[in-house]
Amino acid sequence: MTGPADQPDRSVAVSHVDEVKELLGEVLRLGKRTATLTADSRLFGSLPELDSMAVIMVVVAIEERFGITFEDEEITAEAFATVGSLAHLVDRKRSS
């Protein structure tokens, strides 16, 4: 039998999704489109604003906001595939 103590703390991941959405909206200047982003929203290749220069700006903004540092090999197309994958990377970096 599993109880609440056995369940992963999804509130952390949810809050990071919201923060990552907000940050993407600010950096990419998405305006009202920010509200339409979900954890499953595709990023790289789907948002015209997210080009190679914008990726660098997003990485810098995430590092500053969350107090983390990315290694070059962590900045991949997979990490930027969706809002959720980017939030998961932030969550993993913050808990390490």
Secondary structure, DSSP 4 states (H G I P E B T S, - for coil): ---GGGS--HHHHHHHHHHHHHHHHHHHT-GGGGGG--TT-B-TTT-TT--HHHHHHHHHHHHHHHT----GGG--TTTTSBHHHHHHHHHHHHH-
